[in-house]
């Protein structure tokens, strides 16, 4: 094994993992890394003047590239500034490796902050390296944890001595990872039976569907069923917003949304938490007469807070493909015709939504100051059709989605948990 310093092993591991950019705002505790970086011209340090900006850039890069991003902040002071958007990354499942330096591990009598504990609740895994020999193995696991579904952020701290010390170290990256896990065939058959017999099905989709690349499969199943389609979050294009069966965003824990979903005899939730929200409401979100099927790659989300009739832990794209095949086989000719009629009825609801939006826009068009509705319409008219929208609108989301249509993958990236400034 080659003999090297910890700081060299740190950067060799980044190179082995294919890291092109380090997003960060360094300080003295990270100077060992910065001083060694010129020896690695293939790795670029993207300097931010505030830690939240570095976290936001890294989050966006990971979403757009589909690869884990890498962040380097400064000890507890800089790390604390990044926690808001670390929470955002955790909630949204962003594959991200966050690092910072710390004081020498031998400075116990003077005291040193437990950085791993400081951010543990906002990460999949949080650890501190105290010896240089640990660096390759810990970083390998960090990247593996970040990119394994359910994806999310990981934190690794580095004691100062671990970066300066030397040892024999082997540089081996994490494996490619093959995460297209298929659902249990028995669950597919049970779920397909419920959906094929449903007379008022609804689908609720989330951003883990878009992350899996399963939007096309979701459209196929929705059209087979003639289902109403809603989304709990639209930080990614998880269903084409211009599709006649897509009826927009809902907050499924609010009374109005509960009543809306409870009109269905079967609800299929895909790639989303079921159901989360800021306010507390007692009891299940769905009526006792509504059956819930939950398909998700986040195993802890399935059955977590809602009574679930069929829980399916699988890659959303793969699971939907299997489910659509099974539903298609289970549907008789008369059932298919009923589903087509439902689809036409749902399209009528979409038209009603459009008419309500047009009326709202008309009423607010000449307001001064300019209304959010007009602002979004004017912005849409000025932008090229192939532009990518970064959505940090929060209270103006309804206006954004009324004015814009997002029908192509990766045409929108948005905040997830109200961390204002993510888009900046």
N, C-alpha and C positions, 0 to 999 in steps of 0.2 A: 504494500500500500504506500502511496506517496506521502512524504512528510510535508506538512504545510501548517500555516497559522489558521486559527479559527476564522478570521475575517476573510482569508482566501477561500476556505472551505464554504463559507456562507455564500460568496459570489459564484463559486464553481457550481454549487447546488442550484442557484438561480439559473445559471446558464444551462445546466442539464435539464431543468424543468421547462426550458423554453421561454423564460421571462425576458421580455424586451424592455419593459419600463418599470422603474421603481417610482411610485407616487409618494411624495413625502415632504416633510419639513424637519430637517435634522437639527441636532444640537451636539453638545460635547459628547454625550453618551453614544452617539452614532458616528463620531469622527473617524473611528477605525475603519468603518465601512466606506465612508466618503473618500478617505485617503487612498484606499486600495482600488476604488472604482475605475481610475484611469487605465488600469491593466485589463479592463473588461470593456473595450469600446463598443461591443455589441449590446451592452445594457445601458439604457439611457435613464438618467435621474430627472424626473419631471418635478421641478420645485414649485411648491405652493406656498403662499404667504400666510396661510392659516390652515390648520389641520383638517377642518371640515371640508375645505376645498379639495384637499388631497384625497380624502375618503370618497367624496362625491365623484371625482374623476375616475378613481379606481372602480367604483361601483358601476359607473356607466361603461367603462372599458370592458369589464367582465360580462355585462349584459350583452354588449354588442359583439364581442369576440367569441363568447361562449367558453372562454378559458379563465382559469383563476387569475385574478390580478394580485399585485403585490404592493403593500404599503409599508412605509418606514417612518415612524413618528418619534418624538423626543421624550423619553423617560415618562414620568407620571404627568408632568404638566402638559406636554403635547398630546399624550395619549388621552387625557381627560377631555381635551377639546374635540377629539374625534369620536367620542362615545355616542353622541346623538345619531350620527350617520352609521356608526357600527350597529346600533339598534335597528336602523333602517335596513342595513344589509342582512341582519339576522332574520328579520321579519319577512324580507323578500327573498331569502334564500340565495343571496349573492355569493358565488364561490370566490373567496378573498382570503389572502394570507396577510395578516397585520402583524408588524413587528415593531419593537423599540428596544433601545439599549437600557441597561440598568447599572447601578453601581456594582463594584466588585463584590463578589459573594462573601468575601472575608470581612466586609465592613458591618458586621453584625452588632457590635457594641454601640456604634454610632446610629444604627438604624437605617433601614432601607425599605422602600415600599414594595409590597407584594403585588406586582403589576398583573400577574396572572389572575389573582383573586379579584382584582379591581374590575376586570372586564369579563369575568367568567360567565356571568348570566346572559351576556350578549354574544356568545360564541358557541360553536359546536365543541371546540376543544381549546383549552387555555393552559399554557405551560411556560416555564422559564428554563432556559439552558444555563447550566452553571459550570460545565466543563466543555472544552472545545471538542472532545471526542464525540459528544452528543449531537453536534450540529448536523451532520449529514442525515442521520436517522430521524431526528426530530423534524427537520424540514421536509424530508420525504413523507413522513406521516402527515404533516400539516397540509401539503398539497393534496394528498390522497383524501384526507378528511374533507377538505374544501370542495372537491369536485365530485364526491360520491353522494348520490341522492339519498335523502334530501340535502341538497347543496347548502353551503352557508359559510360564514366567516370563521376563521381560526386565528388565535393569537399565540405568538411566540416571542417571549422576552429573552434578552441576552445579557447575562452578567458581563461586565467589562472584561474580566479576566478570561472569559471563554473566547472572546474575539482576539485577544493578544497572545494567548498561549499557543503552543505548537504540539502536534501529534501526528501519528500515522492515521490517515483517513481515506476511506474509499468513497468516491463520488458516484452514487447510483441513484437515478431519479425514480420517482413513483411510476407505477405501471400505467398503461393507457387507460385501463378501466373500461369494462363493457357493461353498461347499466340498463340495457333494454330488457328489463325483467318482465316476463309474461305473467298474467294473472292466473290464479288457480282455475283450472278448467271447470270445476264444479261450481265455483262462484259465477263464472261467465254464464253457465247454463241457467242458474237460478235468476240472475239479473236479466238475462235475455227473455226469460219467460214472463217476468213482471212487466218489462217494457213492451213486449209484443202484445200483451193483453191490456195495456193501459189505454184509457180513453181520453186522458188529459195529461200527457207527460210534460215535464219541464226539465230543462238542463240548466245547471248553474256551474259556470266555468270560472277558473282562476288562472293566475299567471304561471303556475307550474305546468299547465297545459301548453302554453306558448313556449316555455323553456324546453319542453320535450319535443317541440316541433310537430305537435299533434293537432293543429288547427284544422287541417284538411279532413282528418278522421272524425273530428267533432262535427264538422259541417255535414259529412256523409250520414252520420247517425241521426243528427237532428232532422235532416230531410227525410230519412227513412221513417222516422216516427211522427213527423209533422209537429215537432215539439216547440214550445216556447223556449227561448234561450235568454238567460240573464248572466251577468257577470258580477262577482263580488268585488273585483279589482280589475283595473284596466291599465296597469303599469306596462303591460306588453299587449300586442295585438293577439289576444287569445281567441277571438272569434270575429269575423269580418263585420264591422259595425254597419255596413250597408246591406247586409243580408236581410231579406224580408222576414226572417224568423227571429232576428236578434232584437230584443226589446230593451237593451240597455243595462245600466248598473242598478243594483239594489243593495241595500243594507239589510241583510236577511234577519237581523235580530230586532229590527224595529217593527212595531205592530202592523203597519201598512204592508210591509214586505212579507211578514209572517202570513198575513191573510191572503196575500197574492199567491204565495207558494202553496198554501194549504188548499187552494182550489184545485190543485193537481192530485191525482191519485198515486203518481209515482214521480219522485224527484231524483234525477241523476246528477250528483255533484262530481266534478272532475278537476283535479289539480288545485283545490282551494280548501281553506279551512272551513269547517261546517259547524256552526257559523260563528264568526267573531265580530265584536263591535265594542264601542267604548262604554255604552250604557248597559246597565243590568236590567234584564227582564226575566221574571221567574218562569220556569217550565220549559219544555221543549219548544223549538221554533216552529215545528210542523204539527199539524193536527194528527190525532190518533188514526185517522183514515188515510193518511198519506204515507206511502212506503218510501224509505230513503235508501238509495244506492250510492256508495261513496267509493270512487276510484281515484287513487292518489299514490304518488311515489313517497310521500312523507308518511311513514308508517305510524308515527305517533299522532297524526292528525285524524286518522280513520277511527271513528267511534269515540273520539276524545270527549266530546261534550253533547252530542246529539244521539238519541237512540237510532241505531243504524241497522237496517234489515239485511243488507248485503255490503260487507266491507271488502274491498278489493285492493290489495297492495301490489302495485305494478307501475311500470312506466306508463304515463297517460297515453302516449301515442300507440304503443303496442297494445295496451289494454282496450282502447277504443276500437282498434282495428279488429281484434278478436270479438269484441262485443257486437260490433256492427255486423260481422259475418254471421254470428249466432242469431241475432235479431232477424236478419234477412231470411235465414232458413226457417225461423219459427213463424213468420208472418204468412197467413193465407192470402188469397187474392182479395177477399172482402176486407181484411184487415189493412192491406196496402192501400185500398181505395179510401178507407176511412182516414188513414194517415195523410193521404194527399189532400183530402177535404180539410183536415185540421190545419195543414200547412197554409192553405188559402185563407182560412179564418185568421190565423196568426198574422199573415201578411196584412190583413185588414186592420189589426191592432197597430201594426207598424205605421200604416197610413194615418191612423188617428193620432199617433204620437207626432208624426210630421206636421199634421195640421195644427196641433196644439203649439208646436214650436214656431211655426210660421206666424200664428196669432200673437204669441209672446214677443217675437222679434218685431212685429209691426207696432205693437204698443210701446216698445222701448227704443225704437229706432232713433227718434229725435231727442232723446233725453240728454240733458247736460248736467253734470259731466257725462261723457259717452258711456253707455251701458256696456256691461261685459259681453252681452249678446252681440251688439253691433261690432265691438272691438274684434271678437273672434271671427265674425263674418268677413270683416275688412282684411284681417290678417290672412285668412284662408284665400281670399281673392288675390292677395299680393304675393303669395308663396308659390314656388314651382310645384307641380303635381307630385314630384318624386322626393320631396323634402322629408326629413325626419323631424318629428315633433318631440321636444323634450318638455314633458308636462310637469310643471310645478304649480299648477293653478289652484289647487285646493278648493276654495270656496267658489271658484268660477268653472269647475269641471263640467257642470251641466251645460254651460254656454259653449265650452270647448267642444263637447261631444254633439251638441246640436249643430254647430257650424261645420265641423270637420267629419269626414269619414275615413276610417282606417281599415283598409281592406287588404293590405299587403303585410307579410311578416316583417317585423322590425321597423315598422313605420312610426311607432310611438314608444317612448320610454318615459316612465313616470315615477313619482315618489309613491311610497306605499303606506307609511305610517305617520304622515304629517310632519316629517322632519323638514321644516321650511328652509329653503335655500339649497336643497339637494341639486336642483337643476342648474344652479349658478356655478 
